[in-house]
Amino acid sequence: MKGHVYRTFILPLIMIVMPSLCWAWSGKVVYVADGDTFDVERDGKKVRVRLYGVDTPESTQAFGQNAIAFTSSQIMGKVVDVQKIETAIAESWGLSLLVIWP
């Protein structure tokens, strides 16, 4: 029974999770530009990142300062694990779209 559970659930889960972890890296959030864009320090350099699938007001728009305050309260100064998502739009903006795990 144990072998069946391992082959059915555990092994597929490992096969799905492990490749994504290989492309992940960790860094400390050092600056929040707006609710969905911030800087993460990686190897002594700041990397500007934007949250994948999140859209908040810009800092000068209505509720923009609220978005900054909320994002800051959740991640500022914390070490997060990040995974880059490749998109042509992000590359044209010079940003990295990331999924983060605090």
N, C-alpha and C positions, 0 to 999 in steps of 0.2 A: 504493500500500500504506500509506504514512504517513497519508494522509487517512482511510483505512478504520479504522486503529487509533485515530486521534483521535476520530472520530465514534462508534466502538463502545465505547471504554473511557474515554478522557480526559474527553470532554465530559459523559457521564453522571456520572462521579465528581465533577466540578466542580459539577454541578447538585445533587448530594446534599450535598456538604460545605459549600458556600458559605452556604446559608440557616442552617445550624446555627452557623456561625462568626459570623454577623451578630448573634446573640443572646448570644454569649459575651462575658465580660469577664475582666479579670485583677485579681488582688489578692494581697497577702502574708498568709500564715497567721500569726496573732499569738497564738492561744490554742487549745488542744485541750481540750474539755470532757470528751469520752469518745472511745471508739474510732471513732465514726461522726459526731460532732458537733464542730464547731470554728468559730472566728471568723476571717473573712477581712477585712482592711482594704481598703476600696474608697473612694476619694475622701475619705480622712481619717476615715471612719466604719467601725465594726465591723459586719459583717453575719454573723449567726449562720446557719450552714448545716449541713445533714445530708447525708451521702453517699447517693445514690440506689442502692437495691438492696443496701445493706450494713446488717447488724444486728449490733451487738456488745453485750457486757454493759455495763450502766450502771456508773459509777465505783464504786458501793458494792456491786455484786454480785461474785460469784466471778469471778476473772480480769479484772475491770474495769480494774484498774491495769495489767495486762499489755496490754490493748487500748489504753489511753491511751499507754503507753510505745511501743508499736509504731507507732501512728499519728503520734505526735510525731516519732519517728525518721525517718519517711518524708516528712513535709510541713512540720513546724514551721520557720518562718522562710523558707520557700520561696515564690516567686511562682508561683501556679497560675492556669491558665485555667479558667474555670467556665462552665457552661451550666445555666440554671435549667430544672427540670422542673416543670410545673404540675400540682398535684394538690390536691384538696379537703382531704384529710387534712393535708397540710403547711400549708396556709393556716390550718386550725383550730388547729394547734399554734403558729402564728406563725413557722414555719421556711421556709427555702428549700431544696428538695431539688435537689442539683446533681450533675452529672457533672464531674469535674475531670481536668485534664491537667497533670501536673507538668512 
